[in-house]
Amino acid sequence: MSTEKKQGFSTQQIHAGYNPKEHNNAIQVPIYQTAAFDITSPERAEKIIHFEEIAYLYTRVGNPTNAVLEARVAELDGAAAAVSLASGQAAVSYAILNAGEGGRVIAAAKIYGGTYDGYRKAYPNLGVQIDLLHNVNDLDEIKSLIKPDTRAIYIESISNPTIDIANIEAIAQVAHENGLPLIVDNTLATPYLFNPLKHGADVVVYSATKALSGHGAIIGGLILESGKFNWLGGRHPHFEEEIFTFGNRNVVETFSQFPFTGRVRTNYLALLGASLSPFNAFQILQGIETLNLRVKQESESALKIAQWLEKQPKVSKVNYAALPSSPSYALAEKYFPKGVGGLLSFDHSGTQEEIYLFINSLTLFSYHANLGDNRSLVINSPKTTHHELTPEELIEAGINPGTIRISIGLEEVEDLIADLKQAFETSNK
Ligand SMILES: Cc1ncc(COP(=O)(O)O)c(C=O)c1O
């Protein structure tokens, strides 16, 4: 057993996955701004192409700057490996497709709108049928949805925008009893607040556009894996196929420590091509250096704002799992001792006109569709992030006509409350 003490989160977020000695002693991670890498000889090319030697070939499939990002986030989350992608949506889609190929995925209905839209418009057309899971924490509902060709369960650890917390350990147990991997979108939590793999999840998805990078400057995503799930248990025939380029080995034999992300890289990143630019990887790395400080302050401010919102006459409901009034409060206490992050939503009980006036009256909150940014953001979810959903689907996703989502940044919390207060006063006239 190793006696080496594991470094703390704030040390890892600055140092993990990077050794300056391997990069000309550069203190900052260099941006390898190159499309391709010199293969040096045809003999070496053969080895690389057949995975006998692991080397950089072409930035679509791998790049040293991206590799530092992948190693760093993997370390922060306790993952065996990670693969970086051009967007969070690419990470969501590639994870669902890579797990579900030729079969079905049980997927949470209360989820980010883009993912929900993918359930209907993208994944079935690409060969993965979605079985909607109405209540992620209803284990009987999960069991009732499992069919012979079910390949995975897909959920968010904290749902966007309703801030419900998934009971990951219980869901993972049901998944594993049935030979299924549990895939968790952990975007809202970030590895600082929650590590799904340590609670039984098998694959984790991030939009790095959000709090991971934190500065609202880039689009990016990641998929991580525990490396522990048995993909040869019978439910994933696509992991059993022998592949010529792997020397007639299957993907599990080729990438024994990281079969899932290995397959994402070879079958999705290489072929569908949603590669993260090394420049954006660098930006995400910069953001991660301060992840704990940002998310801690945002969680503290969000709680104060949620408590304040609960007292406002025009607010009929506040969705924030750290509030005792939340149905997720007990799960938040169990899984999220450091807070539940900077995102919350509330139902404005006024007319559509009052809601628009409220949003238009805000001066400090900017009105746009991102979240996890250092600046505070507001959006009316049913008309924007979830606008593609039918009225029935909106109810399914836990979104009402008056649902307003706010993402709390790093401004003084008193200034944010003052802004909300004056917007309520103006719109209530
Ligand atoms: C929970 C969640 N997952 C995935 C995505 C998609 O990420 P991206 O916008 O980086 O493609 C989002 C975007 O809002 C999100 O909120």
The ligand as an SDF file (V2000), in Angstrom:
LIG
                    3D

 16 16  0  0  0  0  0  0  0  0999 V2000
  -26.2570   20.2040  -17.0690 C   0  0  0  0  0  0  0  0  0  0  0  0
  -25.7650   20.5360  -18.4430 C   0  0  0  0  0  0  0  0  0  0  0  0
  -25.1780   19.5830  -19.1780 N   0  0  0  0  0  0  0  0  0  0  0  0
  -24.7290   19.8250  -20.4270 C   0  0  0  0  0  0  0  0  0  0  0  0
  -24.8760   21.0720  -21.0080 C   0  0  0  0  0  0  0  0  0  0  0  0
  -24.3670   21.3190  -22.3900 C   0  0  0  0  0  0  0  0  0  0  0  0
  -23.1230   21.9660  -22.2990 O   0  0  0  0  0  0  0  0  0  0  0  0
  -22.5250   22.9430  -23.4260 P   0  0  0  0  0  0  0  0  0  0  0  0
  -23.3670   24.1610  -23.4330 O   0  0  0  0  0  0  0  0  0  0  0  0
  -21.1190   23.1660  -22.9610 O   0  0  0  0  0  0  0  0  0  0  0  0
  -22.5800   22.2340  -24.7240 O   0  0  0  0  0  0  0  0  0  0  0  0
  -25.4670   22.0980  -20.2580 C   0  0  0  0  0  0  0  0  0  0  0  0
  -25.6310   23.4360  -20.8630 C   0  0  0  0  0  0  0  0  0  0  0  0
  -26.3010   24.3000  -20.3260 O   0  0  0  0  0  0  0  0  0  0  0  0
  -25.9320   21.8230  -18.9600 C   0  0  0  0  0  0  0  0  0  0  0  0
  -26.5130   22.7680  -18.2070 O   0  0  0  0  0  0  0  0  0  0  0  0
  1  2  1  0
  2  3  1  0
  2 15  2  0
  3  4  2  0
  4  5  1  0
  5  6  1  0
  5 12  2  0
  6  7  1  0
  7  8  1  0
  8  9  2  0
  8 10  1  0
  8 11  1  0
 12 13  1  0
 12 15  1  0
 13 14  2  0
 15 16  1  0
M  END
$$$$
